[in-house]
């Protein structure tokens, strides 16, 4: 029977970084991965380690695995991996996933196919800087903490001790039983977390992930290579209208890996050559993101960009 671990956390909290740590830590085990993104482009899949022998990865894009839009694909993927004699299956949920229905989904799988997992619980990554801002706005964030056995309070280096204490207090109010870990770059041992023993699970609920609650997500694409300074200015301009921007961009100084949460932006060199820029933009202002992005692109790109 495979052990199943669910990774949750808001957009940009550090789930993919943590998953890469986990893959290194469990490199001697047979593991399966399910990576879920709201967008139609699998950016996270490109950032995940691919040098782990025998690891099997399934990407589920364009929706939440807890929403009817792709839940059937999630169920099929879990059934598939259950038959591969794996030691562990790690599921990286999308940033706005509401995991409150996970127990019901696993019961459904057992009924449909007889496939049974040893569910080890959910590990939630919390962005110490942006969690207070979005907690009252997004039910999914509260559910992520509520249904976790452990909470990784990540990016602790970006806030003060007073701010950290306030975030920890909020987490304790939502889930007083969850183990809590302060980290930078999500650097903590999953084996250590799992060794603490399972926590009592909250009662299953109907997930709040629906087609109507899904955030507006667009992908900017172009073959133009722009100067890095222009890329930074473009991102700074659209930042107030986004939850998250991620992807790869062609620049006059080579391919760049872009990761932005709120106004915190990282632009790093990416060794692989890129034929086309692909930037996934998750809106915090609804459909207005189209006009905001087009206006900014018109100032920093010489050629028209494509928005899908």
C-alpha positions in Angstrom: 0.0 0.0 0.0 1.5 3.4 -1.0 1.7 6.2 1.4 -0.1 9.4 0.2 1.0 12.9 1.2 -0.9 16.0 0.0 1.0 19.3 -0.3 -1.1 22.5 -0.2 -0.4 26.2 0.1 -1.3 29.5 -1.5 0.2 30.6 -4.8 3.9 31.1 -4.4 4.1 29.8 -0.9 7.0 27.4 -1.8 5.3 24.1 -2.6 7.5 23.3 -5.6 10.6 24.2 -3.7 9.5 21.9 -0.9 8.6 19.1 -3.3 12.1 19.3 -4.8 13.6 18.9 -1.2 11.3 16.0 -0.7 12.3 14.3 -3.9 16.0 14.5 -2.9 15.2 13.2 0.7 13.2 10.3 -0.7 15.5 9.6 -3.7 15.9 6.0 -2.6 12.2 5.3 -2.5 9.9 4.6 -5.4 7.7 7.7 -5.7 4.9 9.0 -7.8 4.0 12.7 -8.2 0.7 14.4 -9.2 1.3 18.1 -9.9 -1.7 20.3 -10.2 -2.0 23.9 -11.7 -4.9 26.2 -12.4 -3.3 27.3 -15.7 -3.2 25.3 -18.8 0.6 25.5 -18.9 2.6 23.2 -16.6 5.2 25.6 -15.4 5.7 23.8 -12.1 6.4 20.5 -13.9 9.4 22.1 -15.6 10.8 23.2 -12.2 10.5 19.8 -10.6 13.6 17.6 -10.4 13.6 15.0 -13.1 16.8 13.1 -12.1 15.1 10.8 -9.5 15.3 7.2 -10.8 11.9 5.6 -11.2 9.9 8.6 -10.3 6.5 8.8 -12.1 5.0 12.3 -12.6 1.5 13.2 -13.8 0.6 16.8 -14.5 -3.1 17.9 -14.1 -3.6 21.4 -15.4 -6.3 23.9 -16.1 -8.3 23.6 -12.8 -8.2 22.3 -9.2 -8.1 18.6 -8.5 -10.9 19.2 -6.0 -13.2 20.9 -8.5 -15.5 19.0 -10.8 -13.6 20.4 -13.8 -10.7 17.9 -13.4 -11.6 15.8 -10.3 -12.2 12.7 -12.5 -8.7 13.0 -13.9 -7.4 13.2 -10.3 -9.3 10.1 -9.4 -8.0 8.2 -12.5 -4.4 9.3 -11.7 -4.6 8.1 -8.1 -6.0 4.7 -9.3 -3.2 4.5 -11.9 -0.5 5.2 -9.4 -2.0 2.8 -6.8 -1.3 -0.1 -9.1 2.4 0.8 -9.6 3.8 -0.6 -6.3 5.1 2.8 -5.1 6.4 3.6 -1.7 5.0 7.2 -1.7 2.7 9.3 -3.8 3.1 13.1 -3.4 0.3 15.4 -4.6 1.1 19.1 -5.1 -2.2 20.8 -5.2 -2.8 24.1 -6.9 -2.4 27.3 -4.9 -6.2 27.9 -4.4 -7.1 24.3 -3.7 -9.6 23.5 -1.0 -8.6 20.0 0.3 -11.5 19.5 2.6 -13.0 16.7 0.4 -9.8 14.6 0.1 -11.1 11.9 2.5 -14.3 11.5 0.4 -12.3 11.2 -2.8 -10.1 8.5 -1.3 -13.2 6.6 -0.1 -14.6 7.0 -3.7 -11.5 5.5 -5.2 -11.6 2.5 -2.8 -15.2 1.9 -3.7 -14.6 2.3 -7.5 -11.4 0.3 -7.9 -10.4 -1.2 -4.6 -7.3 1.0 -4.6 -6.4 1.9 -1.0 -3.8 4.5 0.1 -2.2 5.0 3.5 -3.1 8.7 3.7 -0.5 10.4 5.8 -2.3 13.8 5.8 -1.8 17.2 4.3 1.2 19.4 4.7 0.4 23.1 4.2 2.9 25.8 3.2 2.1 29.3 4.4 3.7 32.4 3.0 4.6 34.4 6.1 4.4 37.7 4.2 1.1 37.4 2.3 -0.9 34.9 4.4 -2.5 37.7 6.6 -3.5 39.7 3.5 -5.4 36.9 1.8 -6.7 34.8 4.7 -10.0 36.8 5.1 -10.5 37.0 1.4 -10.1 33.3 0.4 -11.9 30.5 2.1 -9.5 28.0 0.5 -6.5 29.3 2.5 -8.4 28.7 5.8 -9.4 25.2 4.6 -5.8 24.4 3.7 -4.6 25.1 7.2 -7.7 23.5 8.8 -7.1 20.2 7.0 -3.4 19.9 7.6 -1.4 17.8 10.0 1.5 20.2 9.7 2.0 23.8 8.6 5.3 25.0 7.2 5.6 28.8 7.8 7.8 29.6 4.9 9.7 32.8 4.0 10.2 33.6 7.6 13.2 35.7 6.6 11.0 38.2 4.9 9.1 39.4 8.0 9.7 40.5 11.5 9.5 38.3 14.6 6.3 40.2 15.6 4.7 39.5 12.2 5.7 35.8 12.5 4.1 35.6 15.9 0.9 37.0 14.5 0.8 34.6 11.6 1.4 31.7 14.0 -1.4 32.9 16.2 -3.8 32.9 13.2 -2.7 29.4 12.3 -3.2 28.2 15.9 -6.7 29.6 15.9 -7.6 27.7 12.8 -5.9 24.4 13.6 -4.4 24.2 17.1 -3.3 20.6 16.6 -1.1 21.1 13.6 2.6 20.9 14.0 4.2 24.2 13.0 7.6 24.7 11.4 9.3 28.0 10.6 11.4 27.9 7.4 13.2 29.7 4.7 13.2 28.2 1.2 10.9 25.5 2.7 13.9 23.7 4.1 12.5 21.1 6.5 12.6 17.3 6.5 9.3 15.6 5.5 10.4 12.4 7.2 10.7 14.4 10.5 7.2 15.8 9.9 5.7 12.4 9.3 7.5 10.9 12.3 5.5 13.1 14.6 2.5 10.8 14.1 -0.9 11.5 12.4 -3.2 14.3 13.7 -6.9 13.9 14.0 -8.5 15.0 10.8 -11.3 17.6 10.5 -14.6 16.3 9.2 -14.9 16.2 5.4 -16.8 19.0 3.8 -17.8 19.9 0.3 -14.9 21.6 -1.4 -15.3 25.3 -2.2 -13.4 24.8 -5.5 -16.0 25.3 -8.2 -15.9 26.7 -11.8 -17.3 30.0 -10.5 -14.7 30.4 -7.8 -11.8 29.7 -10.1 -9.5 32.8 -10.5 -9.0 34.3 -14.0 -5.8 33.0 -15.3 -4.1 34.1 -18.6 -0.9 33.1 -20.4 1.2 35.8 -22.1 3.2 34.4 -25.0 5.6 36.0 -27.5 8.7 35.2 -29.4 10.2 38.6 -28.8 13.3 38.8 -26.6 13.1 41.9 -24.4 15.8 43.5 -22.2 15.8 42.2 -18.5 15.1 45.7 -17.3 12.0 46.0 -19.5 10.8 42.6 -18.1 11.2 43.8 -14.6 9.3 47.1 -15.3 6.5 45.1 -17.0 6.2 42.8 -14.0 6.3 45.7 -11.5 3.4 47.4 -13.4 1.1 44.4 -13.4 2.0 43.2 -9.9 -0.8 45.0 -8.0 -3.4 43.3 -10.2 -2.1 39.7 -9.7 -1.9 37.0 -7.1 0.9 35.2 -8.9 3.0 35.4 -12.1 5.3 32.5 -13.1 7.0 31.1 -16.1 9.8 31.6 -18.5 10.7 34.6 -20.6 13.1 35.2 -23.5 15.3 38.2 -22.9 18.3 39.8 -24.7 20.4 38.2 -22.0 19.1 34.6 -22.2 16.1 32.7 -20.8 14.8 33.9 -17.4 12.7 32.0 -14.9 10.1 34.3 -13.4 8.4 33.8 -10.0 6.4 36.7 -8.5 4.0 36.7 -5.6 2.4 40.1 -5.0 5.2 42.6 -5.4 8.0 40.1 -4.4 9.6 39.1 -7.7 12.5 36.7 -8.5 14.1 36.6 -11.9 16.7 34.0 -12.3 18.8 32.7 -15.2 17.4 29.5 -16.8 19.9 27.4 -18.7 17.6 25.9 -21.3 17.0 27.8 -24.5 13.5 29.1 -25.0 11.6 29.4 -28.3 8.8 31.4 -26.8 8.0 33.4 -23.7 5.3 31.7 -21.6 4.2 33.7 -18.5 1.2 32.5 -16.5 -0.6 35.4 -14.8 -3.2 34.7 -12.1 -5.5 37.7 -11.6 -6.6 39.3 -8.4 -8.8 41.7 -10.3 -10.9 39.3 -12.4 -11.2 39.9 -16.2 -9.7 43.3 -15.9 -6.3 41.6 -16.0 -6.6 41.4 -19.8 -6.6 45.2 -20.2 -4.0 45.7 -17.5 -1.6 43.3 -19.1 -2.2 44.5 -22.6 -1.6 48.1 -21.6 1.7 47.2 -19.8 2.8 44.9 -22.6 2.3 47.8 -25.1 4.9 49.8 -23.1 7.6 47.2 -22.7 7.3 44.9 -25.7 7.9 46.1 -29.3 5.7 43.5 -30.9 2.1 42.5 -29.9 1.8 39.7 -27.4 -0.7 36.9 -27.3 -3.0 36.5 -24.3 -4.8 33.2 -23.8 
